């Protein structure tokens, strides 16, 4: 039901699941396993997977911290978007990658919940995409020493508000990895 014209296709977006991003993340192994399961479901259904990779002073390109975690292996045929900002659309080619493939519906996974995941959810939604957050396939580090809630609460709060997010002509929501059905998503 996206507000974008001629965009019937769906994509799984995997954001920043890099060594230096999720190395100290909350529940890292379970979340990465869920993301890997989502990737396999998307591949089995023929759903596009778009990989988003962050670079910064702490994540210098080609460094070990910048690399994808060993459990995930993007295929050469799957698009890769490089970014430097929280919102995966900001100053990147993500929009053109999605437009070329007729994609109007996104399933979002990755890290960090309180920065790049939230920014990309809102960035996509305001641009007209239908956006579903995979509720058990995103994580963050513990920033509570800086006044933030603990990671489990950041994740729970993000899942809660995105589950009920709404706007005219677009859909939002959450789904758990086990319930992901890309074939059904393609028909809705």
C-alpha positions as CSV (number, residue, x, y, z in Angstrom):
1,X,0.0,0.0,0.0
2,X,3.1,2.3,-0.3
3,X,2.5,5.8,-1.6
4,X,5.3,5.2,-4.1
5,X,4.0,4.5,-7.6
6,X,4.9,1.2,-9.4
7,X,6.7,-0.2,-6.4
8,X,5.1,-3.7,-5.8
9,X,8.3,-5.4,-4.7
10,X,9.7,-6.1,-1.2
11,X,13.2,-6.1,0.2
12,X,15.0,-7.1,3.4
13,X,17.3,-4.4,4.5
14,X,20.3,-5.4,6.7
15,X,21.9,-2.4,8.4
16,X,25.4,-2.2,9.8
17,X,25.8,-5.8,11.1
18,X,29.6,-5.2,11.2
19,X,32.2,-6.3,13.6
20,X,32.7,-2.9,15.1
21,X,29.0,-2.2,15.4
22,X,27.6,-5.4,17.0
23,X,30.7,-6.7,18.8
24,X,29.4,-5.4,22.1
25,X,25.8,-5.4,21.3
26,X,23.0,-6.7,23.5
27,X,22.1,-10.3,22.8
28,X,24.5,-10.3,19.8
29,X,24.6,-14.0,19.0
30,X,20.8,-14.5,19.0
31,X,20.2,-11.3,17.0
32,X,22.8,-12.1,14.4
33,X,21.3,-15.6,14.1
34,X,17.9,-14.1,13.6
35,X,19.2,-11.8,10.9
36,X,20.9,-14.7,9.2
37,X,17.6,-16.6,9.3
38,X,15.8,-13.6,7.8
39,X,18.4,-13.5,5.0
40,X,17.9,-17.2,4.2
41,X,14.1,-16.8,4.2
42,X,14.4,-13.8,1.8
43,X,16.8,-15.7,-0.5
44,X,14.5,-18.7,-0.5
45,X,11.5,-16.5,-1.5
46,X,13.5,-14.6,-4.1
47,X,13.1,-11.4,-2.2
48,X,15.8,-8.7,-2.7
49,X,18.3,-8.2,0.1
50,X,19.9,-4.8,0.4
51,X,23.0,-4.6,2.6
52,X,23.8,-1.2,4.2
53,X,27.3,-0.7,5.5
54,X,28.5,2.2,7.7
55,X,31.9,3.9,7.7
56,X,33.3,6.5,10.1
57,X,36.4,7.3,12.0
58,X,35.8,4.2,14.1
59,X,34.7,2.1,11.1
60,X,37.4,2.9,8.6
61,X,36.7,1.2,5.2
62,X,38.4,-2.2,4.8
63,X,39.3,-2.3,8.5
64,X,38.3,-5.4,10.6
65,X,35.7,-3.3,12.5
66,X,34.1,-2.3,9.2
67,X,33.7,-5.9,7.9
68,X,30.5,-7.8,8.1
69,X,30.2,-10.3,11.0
70,X,31.4,-13.7,10.0
71,X,27.9,-15.2,10.3
72,X,26.7,-13.1,7.4
73,X,27.9,-13.2,3.8
74,X,26.4,-10.8,1.3
75,X,26.3,-12.3,-2.2
76,X,27.9,-10.4,-5.1
77,X,24.5,-10.1,-6.7
78,X,22.9,-8.4,-3.7
79,X,23.2,-4.6,-3.6
80,X,25.4,-2.9,-1.1
81,X,24.8,0.7,0.0
82,X,27.6,2.6,1.8
83,X,26.6,5.2,4.3
84,X,28.1,7.7,6.8
85,X,24.9,8.9,8.5
86,X,22.3,7.2,10.7
87,X,19.5,7.3,8.1
88,X,20.5,4.8,5.4
89,X,18.9,7.1,2.8
90,X,20.9,10.2,3.7
91,X,23.6,10.9,1.1
92,X,23.5,7.4,-0.3
93,X,22.2,5.6,-3.4
94,X,19.6,3.5,-1.4
95,X,16.6,5.3,-3.0
96,X,17.9,4.6,-6.5
97,X,18.7,1.0,-5.6
98,X,15.2,0.5,-4.4
99,X,13.6,2.4,-7.3
100,X,15.5,0.4,-9.9
101,X,14.0,-2.8,-8.4
102,X,10.5,-1.5,-7.9
103,X,10.7,-1.9,-4.2
104,X,8.1,-0.1,-2.0
105,X,8.0,-2.4,1.0
106,X,10.9,-2.8,3.4
107,X,11.7,-5.3,6.2
108,X,14.4,-3.8,8.4
109,X,17.0,-5.6,10.5
110,X,20.4,-4.7,12.0
111,X,22.0,-2.2,14.3
112,X,22.1,0.1,16.2
113,X,18.5,0.3,17.3
114,X,18.7,3.7,18.8
115,X,20.5,5.4,15.9
116,X,20.6,3.8,12.4
117,X,17.6,1.5,12.8
118,X,15.3,4.3,14.1
119,X,16.6,6.8,11.6
120,X,16.2,4.5,8.6
121,X,12.7,3.4,9.7
122,X,11.6,7.0,9.8
123,X,13.5,8.0,6.7
124,X,11.9,5.2,4.7
125,X,8.4,5.9,6.1
126,X,8.5,9.6,5.4
127,X,9.7,8.9,1.9
128,X,6.5,6.8,1.2
129,X,7.7,3.2,1.9
130,X,5.8,0.6,3.8
131,X,8.2,-0.4,6.6
132,X,8.1,-3.5,8.9
133,X,10.7,-3.8,11.7
134,X,11.8,-7.4,12.4
135,X,11.3,-7.1,16.1
136,X,13.8,-9.8,17.2
137,X,16.5,-8.9,14.6
138,X,17.9,-5.6,15.7
139,X,20.1,-4.6,18.6
140,X,22.2,-1.9,20.2
141,X,25.1,-1.4,22.6
142,X,24.6,-0.3,26.2
143,X,24.6,3.5,26.3
144,X,23.0,3.8,29.8
145,X,26.1,5.4,31.2
146,X,25.2,8.4,29.0
147,X,21.6,8.5,30.3
148,X,20.0,6.2,27.8
149,X,17.8,3.3,28.8
150,X,19.4,-0.2,28.9
151,X,19.5,-1.9,25.5
152,X,16.6,-4.3,26.3
153,X,14.4,-1.3,27.0
154,X,15.6,0.6,23.9
155,X,14.7,-2.4,21.8
156,X,11.3,-3.0,23.5
157,X,10.3,0.6,23.2
158,X,11.3,0.8,19.5
159,X,9.3,-2.4,18.8
160,X,6.3,-1.0,20.7
161,X,6.0,2.3,19.0
162,X,6.8,0.9,15.5
163,X,4.2,-1.8,15.9
164,X,1.5,1.0,16.2
165,X,3.1,3.6,13.8
166,X,0.7,4.8,11.1
167,X,0.3,7.4,8.4
168,X,-2.0,7.8,5.4
169,X,-1.2,5.4,2.5
170,X,1.6,3.6,4.3
171,X,1.9,0.7,6.6
172,X,4.3,0.1,9.5
173,X,4.5,-2.7,12.0
174,X,6.6,-5.4,13.5
175,X,7.1,-9.1,12.9
176,X,9.3,-11.7,14.5
177,X,11.8,-13.7,12.4
178,X,9.9,-16.9,12.9
179,X,6.8,-15.3,11.4
180,X,8.5,-13.7,8.4
181,X,6.8,-14.8,5.2
182,X,8.2,-13.0,2.2
183,X,5.9,-14.9,-0.2
184,X,2.8,-13.6,1.7
185,X,4.3,-10.1,1.8
186,X,4.7,-10.1,-2.0
187,X,1.0,-10.8,-2.3
188,X,-0.2,-8.1,0.0
